[in-house]
Amino acid sequence: MKKITDYKNIVFDMGGVLVDYTADNATRHFTDDPDIIREIHNVMFYSQEWMALDLGSMTDEKAISRILPRLSSDKVREIAKTTFDHWHEYNNVAREGVAEIIEALKKRGQKVYILSNVSRRLTDTYKNVVPAPELYDGAFFSGEVLALKPQPVIYHMFFERFSLDPSECFFIDDLQENVDASIKCGMDAWCFNTRNNEDMKRILAID
């Protein structure tokens, strides 16, 4: 890994890095019943359909039509449907203090990109939740391209989309397997798994 200021491009994952993601936030807006919250959490947010949404291989309509029959009652299904329709409004929240980090990178002359596993819905709405949304030079989401990190193809498609040399990029993700895949594809990377902005600032050499 070279000196961080020598990289032309800093690439960020979204969930766990730029934003805090909590799967149950939306559900909690529509019920305070812990059993219902737990059921929706397990049946919807940890389903094959949810992974397919991130992959971009299934529409919202198809996913929810397959999820709802697995829930235990009409009441739970109603809350789950409302949760599904509104999860993007509640489940992602910009991490406090990260906007200042993005601003510092841009002021230093580096470009800033997003590379994240998210469904198609967030390709249209991500600017509502990421810190400093006007400062990114590009965003690339799994739901657009039928590929997921840590599959190597998504990294190569990202480089091609923005005409980037991977050796000039530095990637920050909260999952080690995504970091390892990035390095194998030629893009140096670091695993941000502490949720401590001071660690991120240290790695990025931001005072």
C-alpha angles and dihedrals in degrees: 000000000000130000108302093233090058092067113095094203133042113198123198134196111222112219112062092007112050095013137023111240121203114175095203099052095093094045091052089060090062103036140014094199105120093205092055092045090051094047094050090045092055100038100040112023094041097043132116086241091060090052089048090054090054089048091050092232097117134047122235090246094054093045097052092043088059096042100050098063090058093061122097105240146005089257092055091045091053092051091044092052091050090047091051092050093052108028093110090060095057114018098069121059125176110252112247114251097016094103089065090053092052090047091051092052092050091047088053089056100253124133119236127214139175123225111177146153103241137135124259091262091071093051086075099035107034093103088066092065112026119091116254092004095182093061103065119107092206145341128215122191132191093226090066097055111034093245136102135205126281089039107106093225094069092057092050092048089051092052091048095047093057099027092242129164104225091216088063093053133084118197130204119197133157095226121075094213090059091049092049091050091049092054091049088054092054101261115117112229147179131209112235101198102141099073086221114132091202088065090052092048090050093052091046093045093237116153 
